[in-house]
Amino acid sequence: MLNINTTNHKRVNVTLPPQTLKLIDKVTEKGDRSRLIDEAVRFYVKEIGYSNLRKRIREGALMRSSRDLELAEEWFALDNEA
């Protein structure tokens, strides 16, 4: 869990649909909405970051796959000669 220092917080005005507020209130104690929203946003951003990183790694690997296969075949041939 996060250790939140309230002196470093900024007040913002956010509008949410009533259904979203009901969901938040179902899983938080009174006065704890900010903590839940903070944790949810941090989790979401972290997951999106991981997802984007995985996507970029996969795309890069696919772009370089033929070059990497050729290099591996060259090294395999050299290894067999030795």
N, C-alpha and C positions, 0 to 999 in steps of 0.2 A: 504494500500500500504506500501511497505517496505521503510524505510528511509536508503538509502545506503550511507555510508561514503566511498568515493573513496580512501582514504588513506589506507584502509584495503583490497583493492582488489589486486589480483594477475593476471597477464596476462598469458593466456594459449593459445595454438594453437589448434583450433578445426576445423576439416574438416566436411562440411555438403554438401549434394547433392544440386545442383542448385535449385531444386524445393522447398526444405526446406527454402533456403534463400529467395526465392520469397514470400513464405508464411509469413516469418518473416517480410519482408519489407512491406507487405500489411497491417500489423496490428501495425507497430511501426513507430515512427517518425525517421527521419534521425539521426544516432548516438545513437539510443536507443536499439540496438540489445542485448547488454549485460544485460540490465535490464529485457527484456522479457525472455531471456534464463534463467537467475537467477530465476525469478518467476516461470517459467515453470518447472524447475528442482525441486525447493522446493515443488511445488504443487504435482508433480508426486511422489516424495519420501514420502510425507505426505500421499497421497492416498494409495500407496503401503503398507505403515506401517499400516494404518487402516485396509486395506484388509487382511493383514497377521494376525493382532490381532483378527479380527472377525473370521477368519478361525481357529485359535488356540483355541479361546473360544468355538466355535461350536464343534470342535473335542473333547475338554475336557469334555464338557457337555454330549456328546454322550457316551464317555468312562465311565462316572460316573453316567449315567442315571439310571441303575438298582439299584446301591447302594443308590442313592438319593430317589428313589421310595420306597425302603425297609425302609429307615429311616423315610420317611413321613408316611408310613403305621403304623410303630411302634409308632410314636408320636400321630397319630390319635387315635390308640387304647388306649394309655395312657390317652389321653385327654377325651375320652368317659368314661373311668373308673372314672375319677375325677368328 
